[in-house]
């Protein structure tokens, strides 16, 4: 067996991994196999399998992907992702999603590679990758964070304009974009890889989740969209503002001006209803 800790209580996932390693390691073009992805898993989790190869073998491995996949399990559907190196296959049994990622050596190192599971590494490529990853760190990119915070406040005027014009579908998109901003800020402050809403329940506490849930509009109306925006600003003030201010990245004057503008225009617009 080739045990992966997060799949300990998921025997069907583990069996699929075992079968994949047995098939893949017989191919001399395969220089290493590892499992990455989230640290926790459930029955709905997919399997992210990284397969190392040389540049010379990359095209042939991708070309033979269905032949390889059929040796591992019955395919229900298959597609290429937006990244040319990734092949995605859905298996018939229990619809477990298995991602084959053919990756050319030398592999670019990221901090999260410190947490991969090394399954097959005859030439020591994955061991070296993990060792280097332990030495890396995700520092908060203050310039990038400051840029997003600035646009978080600048975008208020755009959202209000959409509401004033009655362009409610566009305004709905703005509200959704603002919720994603909150998650982006949480990820950046926690030095996590940005993932939008992926596994949000494992990243935020119950109070944060409940407040984000309230920021989902219940219908497509000016009143409801403004209510959702109010909750978004409440979340920012409650969970993010002070952490951002400590970094000297909170734009006090600009934020004050934009929020005053928001509340003034909100009153004008809703008074007309």
C-alpha positions, 0 to 999 in steps of 0.5 A, a space after each residue: 500500500 501507499 498510504 495517504 494520511 488524509 485518506 485513512 478513513 476513505 478506503 475507496 480513495 486509498 485503493 484508487 491511489 494504490 492502483 495508480 501508483 502500481 500502474 504509473 511506477 511501471 512506466 520508465 518515463 515516470 520519475 516521481 509520484 506524489 499527492 497534494 491538495 488540502 490537508 483534510 479530506 472527505 468522501 467528496 474530495 478529489 485526488 490531486 496526483 502529481 507525476 514528474 517527468 522529463 521535458 522529452 517525455 511530457 508529450 508522449 505521457 499526455 498523448 497516452 493519458 487515456 491508456 494509462 487511466 484505463 489501467 487504473 479504473 473505469 473512466 466516466 468522463 475526461 477533460 483537460 483543465 485550463 492548465 496544459 499540464 493537467 489531465 482530469 479523469 472522473 472514475 465510474 466507481 463512486 465518481 471519485 475525481 482523480 487529477 493527473 498532473 504531468 509536471 516537467 522537471 525541475 519542479 518549481 517549489 512552493 511552500 505548500 509542497 512541504 505537505 505533499 505525500 511522497 509515493 514514488 521517488 526513485 531519483 529523490 526529486 520529491 524528497 528534494 522538493 519537500 526539503 526545499 519547501 520547508 525552507 520557504 515561507 509565504 510572507 504577506 505581500 504588503 504591496 499587493 494587499 495594500 493594492 487590493 484594499 485600495 480597490 476594495 474601497 474605490 469599487 464602492 462608487 462603481 457598485 453604488 452607480 450600478 444600484 442607482 441605475 437599476 442595473 441589478 444583475 451587475 450590482 449582484 456581481 459586485 456584491 459577490 465580488 466583494 464577498 470574494 474580496 473578504 476571503 482573499 484578505 483572509 487568505 493573504 493575512 493568514 499567508 495561505 494560497 488564495 483559493 476563493 471559497 474552497 473549503 471555507 468551512 475549514 479556514 474560518 470560524 463559525 462567526 465568520 461563516 455566519 456573517 458571510 452567509 448573511 452577505 448572500 442576497 436573498 433576492 434581486 432588489 436594491 434593498 437586499 443588495 444594499 443589505 448584503 453590502 452592509 454585511 460585507 462592511 460589517 465583516 470587514 470592520 469586525 474581522 479584518 480592519 484592525 489586522 490591516 491597520 496593524 500593517 499600516 495598510 488601512 487607508 483611513 481617509 479614503 475609506 472614510 470618504 468612500 463609506 460616507 459616500 456609500 451611506 449618503 447615496 444608499 439613503 438617496 436611492 432607497 428613499 426613491 423606492 
